[in-house]
């Protein structure tokens, strides 16, 4: 992911309703939700929601498709992964497993040198 794409994604998420929509769609999974379901759950009028959905889609964070007369939306997993990869690509001097991003779930490892170790060493 390029810096400009990451900035667009962060800008899209830097708003209360858009962040709530994105998190809701991540939770909903690949089947997604209709625009009406999203509006009802998040508590945003449909006319306002359409602009939020458009910005998230332009940022590559969600995808949409039409099924009969309803438009469905789901989180774009590849877009979200790209943003996470952008943030962590240079993590821990090329050793992301130290920071907990090595594909393993769980808390991040403690840094190699703590303040106490530096003083004692």
Buried (B, 14 or more C-beta within 10 A) or exposed (E): BEEEBBEBBEEBBEEEBBBBBBEBBBEBEEEBBBBEBBBEEBEBEEEEBBEBBEBBBEBBBBBBEEEEEEBBBBBBBEBBEBBEBBEBEEBBEEEBEBBBBEEEEEEEBEEEEEEEEEEEE
